[in-house]
């Protein structure tokens, strides 16, 4: 299994909007070949820190989705003010991992 | 659901030993009240970066385990050279999160 992790920092006042946006997501990714699941985590110690995790069968499934029209459409649905806030305050780049033990 | 994440950096030559140690873990945590699962991730871009993730019913279950004898015993089983390597090169402290969307 393969995992992609993004850590974001947003203004605390915008966290609820971001979480709501995820809850109302179009679920286009759910149909992608090799998609396993997606979660959004909020830090309980740092109220503006959000982590988005997606899980994939393997790296190839993830990279195919990242190049897909479904991914482009999903991102186009993010309200532009929220998208700008995320881009400005992104903590660090995308991290990706193989699951090596359970 | 509640998630605890630790990012570690170890010398690339020690990663296999660390992963083997996790695969051979005593599974004491599996019996802890509120424990959901545990995974070890290895970065596919940075061969010495390892992430340990444990998932819990809620924060109270996690903090109770962290104070437990089972946790102390689990850590005592880590080979001391490996433990020292991890402590020296820990990337950052523990991060904890509530799962807010799926």
Backbone of each chain as ProteinMPNN parsed JSONL, in Angstrom:
{"seq_chain_A": "XXXXXXXXXXXXXXXXXXXXXXXXXXXXXXXXXXXXXXXXXXXXXXXXXXXXXXXXXXXXXXXXXXXXXXXXXXXXXXXXXXXXXXXXXXXXXXXXXXXXXX", "coords_chain_A": {"N_chain_A": [[0.851, -1.196, 0.0], [0.35, 2.329, -0.532], [0.947, 5.654, 0.517], [-0.083, 9.028, 0.516], [0.705, 12.135, 1.886], [-0.248, 15.316, 2.938], [0.63, 18.205, 4.655], [-0.966, 20.987, 5.922], [-1.219, 24.455, 6.74], [-3.625, 26.531, 8.011], [-5.439, 29.599, 8.594], [-6.929, 29.724, 11.773], [-9.581, 30.479, 11.787], [-10.391, 29.637, 9.335], [-10.415, 26.927, 9.282], [-12.744, 25.407, 9.778], [-14.192, 25.872, 7.432], [-12.542, 24.654, 5.585], [-12.599, 21.975, 6.423], [-15.309, 21.483, 6.084], [-15.431, 21.72, 3.311], [-13.999, 19.464, 2.551], [-15.692, 17.497, 3.555], [-17.837, 17.818, 1.892], [-16.865, 16.985, -0.482], [-16.482, 15.992, -3.955], [-16.119, 13.347, -4.322], [-14.875, 12.211, -6.49], [-12.412, 11.001, -6.574], [-12.851, 8.581, -5.38], [-13.552, 6.774, -7.288], [-11.288, 6.263, -8.653], [-8.834, 4.124, -10.085], [-7.301, 1.873, -7.935], [-7.523, 3.457, -5.683], [-7.755, 3.692, -2.142], [-8.535, 4.909, 0.44], [-9.393, 8.107, 1.953], [-8.492, 10.542, 4.317], [-9.025, 13.3, 6.542], [-7.175, 15.021, 8.866], [-7.118, 16.832, 11.932], [-4.994, 18.734, 13.906], [-4.822, 18.328, 17.421], [-3.387, 19.926, 19.004], [-2.557, 22.135, 17.738], [-4.397, 24.26, 16.34], [-4.643, 25.166, 13.729], [-3.452, 23.378, 12.047], [-3.69, 21.034, 9.535], [-3.968, 17.799, 8.182], [-3.905, 15.971, 5.216], [-4.58, 12.807, 4.07], [-4.121, 10.324, 1.703], [-4.728, 7.012, 0.557], [-3.414, 4.356, -1.326], [-3.364, 1.65, -3.689], [-0.844, 1.25, -4.834], [2.171, 2.998, -5.863], [1.942, 3.602, -8.581], [-0.808, 3.777, -9.042], [-1.439, 6.059, -7.58], [0.104, 8.08, -8.911], [-1.013, 7.978, -11.449], [-3.591, 8.898, -10.899], [-2.981, 11.527, -10.05], [-2.311, 12.714, -12.403], [-4.689, 12.833, -13.695], [-7.859, 13.802, -15.233], [-9.933, 13.787, -13.396], [-8.643, 14.49, -11.009], [-7.87, 17.114, -11.613], [-10.383, 18.335, -11.888], [-11.416, 17.962, -9.299], [-9.744, 19.628, -7.782], [-10.37, 22.049, -8.921], [-12.8, 22.569, -7.825], [-12.365, 23.571, -5.31], [-13.044, 26.321, -3.254], [-11.919, 29.548, -4.288], [-10.796, 31.399, -2.51], [-10.193, 29.862, -0.289], [-8.438, 28.047, -1.441], [-6.339, 29.75, -2.099], [-5.53, 30.528, 0.45], [-4.604, 28.112, 1.46], [-2.482, 27.571, -0.283], [-0.741, 29.636, 0.29], [0.039, 29.058, 2.855], [1.013, 26.547, 3.046], [2.591, 23.986, 4.744], [4.674, 22.292, 4.048], [6.008, 20.317, 1.351], [4.399, 17.654, -0.522], [4.41, 14.437, 0.96], [5.305, 11.064, 0.456], [4.749, 7.554, 0.943], [5.618, 4.086, 1.351], [3.756, 1.491, 2.824], [5.171, -0.4, 5.22], [5.077, -2.038, 7.424], [2.729, -3.525, 9.703]], "CA_chain_A": [[0.0, 0.0, 0.0], [1.099, 3.571, -0.738], [0.264, 6.727, 1.229], [0.329, 10.41, 0.231], [0.389, 12.972, 3.039], [0.001, 16.764, 2.814], [0.371, 18.999, 5.868], [-1.341, 22.357, 5.585], [-1.553, 25.344, 7.852], [-4.586, 27.559, 7.604], [-5.876, 30.424, 9.713], [-7.869, 28.936, 12.576], [-10.939, 30.852, 11.378], [-10.741, 28.99, 8.063], [-10.343, 25.469, 9.377], [-14.069, 24.807, 9.631], [-14.552, 25.924, 6.012], [-11.744, 23.646, 4.886], [-13.136, 20.655, 6.778], [-16.608, 21.369, 5.404], [-15.164, 21.488, 1.89], [-13.638, 18.052, 2.403], [-16.869, 16.646, 3.804], [-18.722, 17.985, 0.736], [-16.082, 16.742, -1.694], [-17.25, 15.366, -5.038], [-15.854, 11.903, -4.285], [-14.386, 11.729, -7.785], [-11.252, 10.14, -6.346], [-13.294, 7.264, -4.922], [-13.678, 5.887, -8.449], [-9.978, 6.084, -9.294], [-8.255, 2.787, -9.973], [-6.288, 1.722, -6.897], [-7.784, 4.308, -4.511], [-8.202, 2.943, -0.965], [-9.368, 5.816, 1.222], [-8.889, 9.46, 2.182], [-8.898, 11.096, 5.605], [-8.527, 14.615, 6.918], [-6.868, 15.052, 10.294], [-6.866, 18.158, 12.505], [-4.182, 18.651, 15.114], [-5.486, 18.729, 18.663], [-2.472, 20.815, 19.76], [-2.254, 23.281, 16.885], [-5.732, 24.252, 15.728], [-4.594, 25.51, 12.314], [-2.738, 22.371, 11.274], [-4.556, 20.021, 8.928], [-3.242, 16.818, 7.376], [-4.732, 15.19, 4.3], [-3.954, 11.512, 3.812], [-4.834, 9.405, 0.806], [-4.104, 5.695, 0.544], [-3.485, 3.809, -2.678], [-2.851, 0.277, -3.849], [0.589, 1.339, -5.094], [2.587, 4.308, -6.35], [1.45, 3.82, -9.947], [-2.204, 4.21, -8.966], [-1.422, 7.451, -7.13], [0.61, 8.999, -9.934], [-2.007, 8.025, -12.533], [-4.667, 9.805, -10.469], [-2.494, 12.909, -10.004], [-2.273, 13.231, -13.777], [-6.001, 12.593, -14.319], [-8.861, 14.862, -15.313], [-10.697, 13.782, -12.139], [-7.884, 15.264, -10.031], [-7.954, 18.522, -11.996], [-11.744, 18.789, -11.586], [-11.544, 18.022, -7.835], [-9.083, 20.826, -7.276], [-11.07, 23.231, -9.431], [-13.982, 22.805, -6.993], [-12.001, 24.235, -4.053], [-13.299, 27.774, -3.337], [-10.626, 30.148, -4.611], [-10.185, 32.045, -1.338], [-9.642, 28.781, 0.522], [-7.293, 27.516, -2.169], [-5.252, 30.723, -1.951], [-5.064, 30.462, 1.84], [-3.838, 26.881, 1.608], [-1.232, 27.676, -1.036], [0.15, 30.566, 0.983], [0.485, 28.613, 4.167], [1.372, 25.13, 3.0], [3.713, 23.777, 5.655], [5.773, 21.622, 3.366], [5.505, 19.618, 0.169], [3.781, 16.343, -0.396], [5.24, 13.296, 1.346], [4.711, 9.795, 0.04], [5.334, 6.441, 1.704], [5.157, 2.705, 1.281], [3.433, 0.896, 4.125], [6.156, -1.497, 5.313], [4.757, -2.953, 8.55], [1.439, -3.259, 10.329]], "C_chain_A": [[0.888, 1.247, 0.0], [0.273, 4.718, -0.147], [0.804, 8.078, 0.771], [-0.184, 11.304, 1.352], [0.711, 14.427, 2.714], [-0.324, 17.423, 4.141], [0.127, 20.442, 5.448], [-1.464, 23.169, 6.867], [-2.53, 26.38, 7.315], [-4.93, 28.391, 8.837], [-6.959, 29.652, 10.459], [-9.314, 29.223, 12.157], [-11.368, 30.154, 10.089], [-10.784, 27.466, 8.14], [-11.71, 24.835, 9.168], [-14.5, 24.795, 8.172], [-13.797, 24.847, 5.227], [-12.283, 22.241, 5.164], [-14.489, 20.443, 6.105], [-16.422, 21.074, 3.922], [-14.787, 20.027, 1.653], [-14.867, 17.156, 2.581], [-17.827, 16.69, 2.616], [-18.002, 17.654, -0.568], [-16.871, 15.902, -2.692], [-17.077, 13.848, -5.079], [-15.418, 11.347, -5.63], [-13.238, 10.743, -7.582], [-11.677, 8.711, -5.982], [-13.372, 6.249, -6.069], [-12.323, 5.6, -9.108], [-9.453, 4.673, -9.071], [-7.184, 2.774, -8.877], [-6.476, 2.619, -5.69], [-8.283, 3.451, -3.357], [-9.08, 3.818, -0.08], [-8.669, 7.158, 1.41], [-9.382, 9.913, 3.554], [-8.333, 12.5, 5.752], [-8.362, 14.619, 8.425], [-6.667, 16.507, 10.726], [-6.076, 17.99, 13.787], [-4.985, 19.074, 16.332], [-4.589, 19.643, 19.504], [-2.226, 22.106, 19.02], [-3.455, 23.416, 15.947], [-5.732, 24.578, 14.24], [-3.873, 24.486, 11.448], [-3.676, 21.248, 10.85], [-3.672, 19.078, 8.109], [-4.24, 16.087, 6.487], [-3.942, 13.947, 3.908], [-4.764, 10.779, 2.756], [-4.029, 8.124, 0.693], [-4.428, 5.028, -0.784], [-2.934, 2.404, -2.703], [-1.336, 0.303, -4.015], [0.887, 2.723, -5.686], [2.003, 4.61, -7.729], [0.006, 4.314, -9.935], [-2.281, 5.676, -8.543], [-0.976, 8.4, -8.238], [-0.357, 9.074, -11.12], [-3.145, 8.97, -12.15], [-4.208, 11.265, -10.495], [-2.438, 13.537, -11.393], [-3.653, 13.224, -14.435], [-6.863, 13.849, -14.368], [-9.67, 14.94, -14.009], [-9.973, 14.597, -11.069], [-7.976, 16.755, -10.331], [-9.32, 19.093, -11.605], [-11.927, 18.923, -10.07], [-10.934, 19.299, -7.296], [-9.778, 22.089, -7.742], [-12.3, 23.565, -8.59], [-13.653, 23.517, -5.675], [-12.28, 25.737, -4.198], [-11.97, 28.531, -3.432], [-9.975, 30.833, -3.406], [-9.527, 31.005, -0.423], [-8.373, 28.227, -0.133], [-6.09, 28.448, -2.006], [-4.663, 30.661, -0.543], [-4.191, 29.226, 2.052], [-2.48, 27.014, 0.927], [-0.226, 28.573, -0.315], [0.783, 29.929, 2.202], [0.812, 27.134, 4.203], [2.639, 24.921, 3.828], [4.93, 23.215, 4.939], [5.166, 20.857, 2.203], [4.86, 18.285, 0.502], [4.82, 15.305, 0.052], [4.544, 12.016, 0.913], [5.489, 8.63, 0.663], [4.793, 5.099, 1.223], [4.845, 2.221, 2.692], [4.265, -0.374, 4.256], [5.919, -2.438, 6.493], [3.423, -2.536, 9.132], [1.342, -4.029, 11.64]], "O_chain_A": [[2.025, 1.218, 0.471], [-0.949, 4.75, -0.293], [2.017, 8.252, 0.652], [-1.356, 11.242, 1.723], [1.815, 14.737, 2.266], [-1.408, 17.233, 4.691], [0.918, 21.034, 4.713], [-1.772, 22.637, 7.933], [-2.283, 27.019, 6.292], [-4.74, 27.952, 9.971], [-7.804, 29.003, 9.843], [-10.163, 28.331, 12.17], [-12.557, 30.085, 9.782], [-11.15, 26.8, 7.171], [-11.828, 23.836, 8.46], [-15.104, 23.826, 7.712], [-14.347, 24.216, 4.324], [-12.407, 21.423, 4.253], [-14.779, 19.352, 5.615], [-17.161, 20.277, 3.342], [-15.21, 19.425, 0.665], [-15.052, 16.184, 1.848], [-18.545, 15.725, 2.357], [-18.481, 18.007, -1.645], [-17.807, 15.193, -2.323], [-17.805, 13.152, -5.787], [-15.569, 10.153, -5.89], [-13.107, 9.771, -8.326], [-10.95, 7.754, -6.246], [-13.273, 5.04, -5.859], [-12.238, 4.78, -10.022], [-9.613, 4.103, -7.992], [-6.262, 3.589, -8.904], [-5.676, 2.561, -4.756], [-9.133, 2.582, -3.551], [-10.251, 3.503, 0.129], [-7.498, 7.316, 1.067], [-10.54, 9.698, 3.911], [-7.304, 12.841, 5.168], [-9.28, 14.269, 9.167], [-6.113, 17.312, 9.977], [-6.444, 17.197, 14.653], [-5.734, 20.05, 16.289], [-4.983, 20.081, 20.585], [-1.739, 23.074, 19.604], [-3.52, 22.77, 14.901], [-6.713, 24.299, 13.551], [-3.699, 24.7, 10.248], [-4.346, 20.613, 11.664], [-2.743, 19.515, 7.43], [-5.29, 15.641, 6.951], [-2.793, 14.029, 3.473], [-5.976, 10.627, 2.905], [-2.799, 8.146, 0.73], [-5.544, 5.118, -1.296], [-2.139, 2.015, -1.847], [-0.624, -0.507, -3.421], [-0.021, 3.505, -5.968], [1.616, 5.745, -8.008], [-0.36, 5.176, -10.734], [-3.084, 6.442, -9.075], [-1.622, 9.421, -8.473], [-0.498, 10.134, -11.73], [-3.611, 9.753, -12.979], [-4.961, 12.143, -10.916], [-2.511, 14.758, -11.531], [-3.776, 13.573, -15.609], [-6.629, 14.819, -13.647], [-10.046, 16.028, -13.572], [-10.613, 15.318, -10.304], [-8.14, 17.568, -9.421], [-9.408, 20.193, -11.06], [-12.527, 19.893, -9.606], [-11.528, 19.975, -6.456], [-9.776, 23.096, -7.033], [-12.793, 24.692, -8.624], [-14.555, 24.011, -4.998], [-11.814, 26.362, -5.15], [-11.01, 28.194, -2.739], [-8.75, 30.848, -3.288], [-8.455, 31.236, 0.138], [-7.371, 27.973, 0.536], [-4.965, 27.993, -1.8], [-3.447, 30.732, -0.366], [-3.168, 29.286, 2.735], [-1.454, 26.622, 1.485], [0.976, 28.306, -0.311], [1.929, 30.223, 2.543], [0.88, 26.535, 5.276], [3.64, 25.608, 3.626], [6.065, 23.617, 5.196], [3.944, 20.763, 2.086], [4.797, 17.865, 1.657], [5.957, 15.302, -0.42], [3.321, 11.909, 1.001], [6.699, 8.705, 0.878], [3.66, 4.998, 0.753], [5.582, 2.509, 3.635], [4.083, -1.319, 3.487], [6.503, -3.52, 6.549], [3.031, -1.371, 9.072], [0.328, -3.944, 12.332]]}, "seq_chain_B": "XXXXXXXXXXXXXXXXXXXXXXXXXXXXXXXXXXXXXXXXXXXXXXXXXXXXXXXXXXXXXXXXXXXXXXXXXXXXXXXXXXXXXXXXXXXXXXXXXXXXXX", "coords_chain_B": {"N_chain_B": [[-12.158, 9.365, 15.818], [-8.675, 9.057, 16.647], [-5.328, 9.994, 16.01], [-1.888, 9.22, 16.246], [1.248, 10.364, 15.288], [4.577, 9.757, 14.471], [7.535, 11.013, 13.153], [10.547, 9.753, 12.02], [14.077, 9.849, 11.527], [16.475, 7.724, 10.274], [19.704, 6.229, 9.842], [20.244, 5.066, 6.563], [21.216, 2.496, 6.367], [20.233, 1.386, 8.644], [17.531, 1.159, 8.413], [16.255, -1.197, 7.552], [16.612, -2.849, 9.764], [15.095, -1.494, 11.635], [12.521, -1.656, 10.531], [12.225, -4.421, 10.569], [12.206, -4.803, 13.321], [9.782, -3.616, 13.976], [8.066, -5.34, 12.636], [8.395, -7.583, 14.105], [7.255, -6.952, 16.463], [5.911, -6.985, 19.834], [3.218, -6.873, 19.956], [1.797, -5.946, 22.103], [0.389, -3.592, 22.301], [-1.861, -4.084, 20.842], [-3.778, -5.104, 22.474], [-4.596, -3.029, 23.972], [-7.052, -0.903, 25.421], [-9.202, 0.669, 23.191], [-7.406, 0.819, 21.109], [-6.819, 0.956, 17.619], [-5.3, 0.54, 15.106], [-1.908, 0.067, 13.842], [0.646, 1.371, 11.848], [3.638, 1.289, 9.871], [5.423, 3.469, 7.92], [7.496, 3.968, 5.077], [9.39, 6.411, 3.524], [9.317, 6.916, 0.003], [10.941, 8.6, -1.27], [12.938, 9.456, 0.284], [15.066, 7.654, 1.725], [15.728, 7.207, 4.385], [13.699, 8.1, 5.971], [11.15, 7.44, 8.188], [7.843, 6.785, 9.183], [5.744, 6.404, 11.936], [2.553, 5.387, 12.681], [-0.191, 5.424, 14.807], [-3.51, 4.463, 15.535], [-6.429, 5.383, 17.281], [-9.343, 5.007, 19.345], [-10.055, 7.361, 20.676], [-8.669, 10.37, 22.163], [-8.31, 9.911, 24.902], [-7.962, 7.147, 25.118], [-5.498, 6.833, 23.836], [-3.753, 8.372, 25.502], [-4.001, 6.995, 27.887], [-2.81, 4.557, 27.204], [-0.186, 5.441, 26.682], [0.716, 5.933, 29.207], [0.895, 3.467, 30.28], [1.984, 0.256, 31.586], [2.313, -1.616, 29.565], [3.137, -0.065, 27.404], [5.595, 0.824, 28.319], [6.999, -1.586, 28.493], [6.952, -2.382, 25.793], [8.607, -0.44, 24.612], [10.941, -0.99, 25.917], [11.767, -3.257, 24.678], [12.963, -2.499, 22.312], [15.938, -2.748, 20.503], [18.951, -1.516, 21.966], [20.869, -0.086, 20.49], [19.509, 0.628, 18.209], [17.451, 2.116, 19.314], [18.895, 4.251, 20.348], [19.851, 5.373, 17.987], [17.48, 6.227, 16.822], [16.601, 8.101, 18.687], [18.561, 10.042, 18.508], [18.173, 11.023, 15.976], [15.613, 11.832, 15.634], [13.091, 13.381, 13.832], [11.177, 15.254, 14.524], [8.859, 16.179, 17.112], [6.186, 14.191, 18.547], [3.151, 14.113, 16.762], [-0.323, 14.698, 17.023], [-3.712, 13.946, 16.138], [-7.184, 14.607, 15.464], [-9.46, 12.719, 13.558], [-11.224, 14.243, 11.126], [-12.65, 14.246, 8.769], [-13.712, 12.022, 6.154]], "CA_chain_B": [[-10.904, 8.6, 15.841], [-7.529, 9.866, 17.047], [-4.135, 9.468, 15.35], [-0.586, 9.7, 16.712], [2.22, 10.229, 14.192], [5.979, 10.092, 14.764], [8.46, 10.93, 12.016], [11.904, 9.459, 12.461], [15.104, 9.687, 10.497], [17.53, 6.803, 10.691], [20.664, 5.954, 8.773], [19.622, 4.163, 5.598], [21.665, 1.135, 6.684], [19.494, 0.868, 9.806], [16.086, 1.132, 8.17], [15.752, -2.574, 7.51], [16.562, -3.351, 11.145], [13.966, -0.84, 12.299], [11.289, -2.24, 9.988], [12.149, -5.784, 11.11], [11.82, -4.699, 14.735], [8.337, -3.38, 14.019], [7.338, -6.539, 12.19], [8.517, -8.574, 15.182], [6.845, -6.31, 17.71], [5.251, -7.917, 20.757], [1.769, -6.701, 19.794], [1.158, -5.624, 23.384], [-0.538, -2.481, 22.104], [-3.102, -4.559, 20.209], [-4.762, -5.409, 23.518], [-4.931, -1.811, 24.716], [-8.418, -0.416, 25.213], [-9.336, 1.777, 22.243], [-6.425, 0.733, 20.017], [-7.418, 0.577, 16.323], [-4.255, -0.135, 14.338], [-0.595, 0.687, 13.811], [1.35, 1.154, 10.581], [4.936, 1.912, 9.689], [5.566, 3.916, 6.541], [8.845, 4.376, 4.674], [9.354, 7.334, 2.393], [9.884, 6.396, -1.248], [11.812, 9.639, -1.837], [13.96, 9.769, 1.29], [15.108, 6.269, 2.198], [15.937, 7.139, 5.829], [12.56, 8.669, 6.707], [10.167, 6.444, 8.613], [6.731, 7.346, 9.949], [4.947, 5.44, 12.686], [1.189, 5.893, 12.858], [-1.124, 4.558, 15.531], [-4.866, 4.992, 15.497], [-7.097, 5.138, 18.559], [-10.757, 5.403, 19.416], [-10.106, 8.767, 21.083], [-7.451, 10.828, 22.82], [-8.188, 9.301, 26.231], [-7.408, 5.796, 24.944], [-4.074, 6.996, 23.531], [-2.979, 8.843, 26.654], [-3.975, 5.905, 28.872], [-1.784, 3.603, 26.768], [1.141, 6.03, 26.83], [1.088, 5.877, 30.631], [0.714, 2.09, 30.749], [3.106, -0.674, 31.678], [2.481, -2.249, 28.251], [3.929, 0.848, 26.583], [6.967, 0.808, 28.832], [7.589, -2.866, 28.109], [7.159, -2.348, 24.341], [9.787, 0.352, 24.293], [12.122, -1.642, 26.487], [12.169, -4.325, 23.751], [13.702, -1.957, 21.173], [17.39, -2.907, 20.717], [19.413, -0.222, 22.468], [21.568, 0.687, 19.469], [18.471, 1.183, 17.348], [16.767, 3.135, 20.097], [19.786, 5.417, 20.411], [19.885, 5.977, 16.648], [16.205, 6.918, 16.625], [16.533, 9.281, 19.562], [19.476, 11.063, 18.009], [17.809, 11.575, 14.676], [14.168, 12.084, 15.568], [12.886, 14.569, 13.015], [10.353, 16.231, 15.224], [8.097, 15.518, 18.163], [4.954, 13.495, 18.243], [1.975, 14.884, 16.341], [-1.578, 13.975, 17.258], [-4.798, 14.516, 15.326], [-8.519, 14.036, 15.358], [-9.906, 12.482, 12.177], [-12.387, 15.135, 11.021], [-13.421, 13.972, 7.535], [-13.274, 10.813, 5.433]], "C_chain_B": [[-9.737, 9.562, 16.051], [-6.262, 9.192, 16.504], [-2.893, 10.06, 15.992], [0.451, 9.369, 15.649], [3.599, 10.625, 14.693], [6.792, 9.96, 13.488], [9.863, 10.764, 12.546], [12.836, 9.521, 11.264], [16.152, 8.731, 11.044], [18.494, 6.646, 9.529], [20.056, 4.892, 7.857], [19.986, 2.709, 5.913], [20.883, 0.531, 7.855], [17.995, 0.716, 9.565], [15.55, -0.293, 8.185], [15.638, -3.162, 8.917], [15.363, -2.765, 11.889], [12.645, -1.456, 11.827], [11.115, -3.666, 10.512], [11.71, -5.769, 12.565], [10.316, -4.457, 14.857], [7.572, -4.64, 13.632], [7.351, -7.615, 13.273], [8.004, -8.03, 16.509], [5.965, -7.272, 18.526], [3.729, -7.851, 20.672], [1.061, -6.462, 21.127], [0.096, -4.542, 23.194], [-1.878, -2.967, 21.556], [-4.204, -4.83, 21.229], [-5.217, -4.161, 24.271], [-6.359, -1.371, 24.398], [-8.406, 0.762, 24.236], [-8.314, 1.779, 21.127], [-7.12, 0.289, 18.733], [-6.382, -0.134, 15.45], [-2.965, 0.671, 14.361], [0.03, 0.377, 12.453], [2.706, 1.832, 10.635], [5.072, 2.229, 8.201], [7.03, 4.267, 6.279], [8.744, 5.276, 3.455], [9.96, 6.689, 1.154], [10.801, 7.432, -1.904], [13.01, 9.907, -0.948], [14.103, 8.5, 2.121], [15.288, 6.146, 3.711], [14.783, 7.698, 6.636], [11.494, 7.61, 6.931], [9.08, 7.159, 9.415], [6.009, 6.209, 10.656], [3.606, 6.084, 13.014], [0.432, 4.934, 13.759], [-2.468, 5.258, 15.601], [-5.633, 4.49, 16.709], [-8.548, 5.58, 18.485], [-10.866, 6.893, 19.726], [-8.818, 9.1, 21.842], [-7.233, 10.127, 24.165], [-7.574, 7.897, 26.13], [-5.907, 5.875, 24.677], [-3.276, 7.388, 24.771], [-2.929, 7.774, 27.749], [-2.902, 4.88, 28.483], [-0.388, 4.16, 27.001], [1.628, 5.982, 28.275], [1.145, 4.45, 31.158], [2.036, 1.33, 30.845], [3.365, -1.334, 30.315], [3.338, -1.361, 27.343], [5.38, 0.835, 27.026], [7.68, -0.472, 28.389], [7.882, -2.889, 26.61], [8.43, -1.599, 23.991], [11.058, -0.296, 24.808], [12.638, -2.758, 25.571], [12.964, -3.806, 22.552], [15.196, -2.141, 21.432], [18.021, -1.55, 21.016], [20.154, 0.588, 21.414], [20.576, 1.354, 18.52], [17.754, 2.329, 18.059], [17.601, 4.412, 20.152], [19.811, 6.139, 19.066], [18.612, 6.775, 16.391], [16.166, 8.2, 17.436], [17.404, 10.411, 19.03], [18.921, 11.772, 16.788], [16.31, 11.791, 14.52], [13.934, 13.409, 14.832], [12.147, 15.663, 13.77], [9.541, 15.466, 16.239], [6.869, 14.806, 17.63], [3.881, 14.488, 17.787], [0.726, 14.046, 16.577], [-2.73, 14.716, 16.588], [-6.122, 13.839, 15.627], [-8.833, 13.827, 13.883], [-11.222, 13.239, 12.001], [-13.181, 14.946, 9.733], [-12.834, 12.734, 6.887], [-13.891, 10.825, 4.045]], "O_chain_B": [[-9.807, 10.733, 15.677], [-6.143, 7.967, 16.535], [-2.84, 11.261, 16.257], [0.525, 8.238, 15.169], [3.773, 11.698, 15.271], [6.749, 8.927, 12.818], [10.318, 11.522, 13.402], [12.427, 9.276, 10.129], [16.654, 8.916, 12.152], [18.144, 6.9, 8.376], [19.432, 3.939, 8.324], [19.167, 1.805, 5.745], [20.871, -0.686, 8.037], [17.275, 0.201, 10.42], [14.501, -0.558, 8.772], [14.688, -3.883, 9.222], [14.704, -3.451, 12.671], [11.761, -1.739, 12.636], [10.007, -4.077, 10.857], [10.933, -6.622, 12.993], [9.658, -5.022, 15.73], [6.548, -4.963, 14.236], [6.447, -8.446, 13.353], [8.292, -8.595, 17.564], [5.373, -8.215, 18.002], [3.034, -8.684, 21.255], [-0.13, -6.742, 21.263], [-0.954, -4.565, 23.836], [-2.91, -2.335, 21.78], [-5.393, -4.793, 20.91], [-6.117, -4.229, 25.109], [-6.811, -1.456, 23.256], [-7.681, 1.736, 24.44], [-8.349, 2.663, 20.271], [-7.92, -0.647, 18.751], [-6.574, -1.297, 15.093], [-2.932, 1.807, 14.836], [-0.053, -0.752, 11.97], [2.899, 2.817, 11.347], [4.864, 1.371, 7.344], [7.716, 4.798, 7.153], [8.085, 4.934, 2.473], [10.98, 6.005, 1.233], [11.372, 7.176, -2.964], [13.987, 10.518, -1.381], [13.372, 8.287, 3.088], [15.026, 5.081, 4.269], [14.867, 7.767, 7.862], [11.007, 6.977, 5.995], [9.374, 8.035, 10.228], [5.702, 5.182, 10.051], [3.545, 7.187, 13.556], [0.417, 3.732, 13.493], [-2.549, 6.481, 15.712], [-5.507, 3.333, 17.112], [-8.921, 6.419, 17.665], [-11.667, 7.603, 19.118], [-7.997, 8.227, 22.121], [-6.102, 9.791, 24.518], [-6.758, 7.514, 26.968], [-5.134, 5.085, 25.218], [-2.235, 6.795, 25.053], [-1.929, 7.658, 28.458], [-2.17, 4.393, 29.345], [0.499, 3.442, 27.463], [2.833, 5.991, 28.525], [1.41, 4.234, 32.341], [3.049, 1.718, 30.264], [4.517, -1.581, 29.957], [4.175, -1.867, 26.595], [6.289, 0.833, 26.196], [8.833, -0.431, 27.96], [8.941, -3.362, 26.195], [9.231, -2.058, 23.178], [12.123, -0.164, 24.205], [13.797, -3.16, 25.668], [13.582, -4.599, 21.842], [15.682, -1.73, 22.485], [17.668, -0.548, 20.393], [20.088, 1.817, 21.426], [20.774, 2.489, 18.086], [17.488, 3.376, 17.468], [17.074, 5.516, 20.017], [19.793, 7.369, 19.014], [18.655, 7.862, 15.816], [15.754, 9.25, 16.943], [17.032, 11.583, 19.094], [19.16, 12.962, 16.582], [15.803, 11.919, 13.405], [14.52, 14.432, 15.184], [12.467, 16.846, 13.656], [9.532, 14.235, 16.231], [6.569, 14.824, 16.436], [3.731, 15.566, 18.363], [0.725, 12.835, 16.356], [-2.726, 15.942, 16.484], [-6.176, 12.665, 15.992], [-8.504, 14.673, 13.051], [-12.218, 12.916, 12.648], [-14.297, 15.455, 9.63], [-11.651, 12.426, 7.033], [-13.661, 9.906, 3.259]]}, "name": "protein", "num_of_chains": 2, "seq": "XXXXXXXXXXXXXXXXXXXXXXXXXXXXXXXXXXXXXXXXXXXXXXXXXXXXXXXXXXXXXXXXXXXXXXXXXXXXXXXXXXXXXXXXXXXXXXXXXXXXXXXXXXXXXXXXXXXXXXXXXXXXXXXXXXXXXXXXXXXXXXXXXXXXXXXXXXXXXXXXXXXXXXXXXXXXXXXXXXXXXXXXXXXXXXXXXXXXXXXXXXXX"}
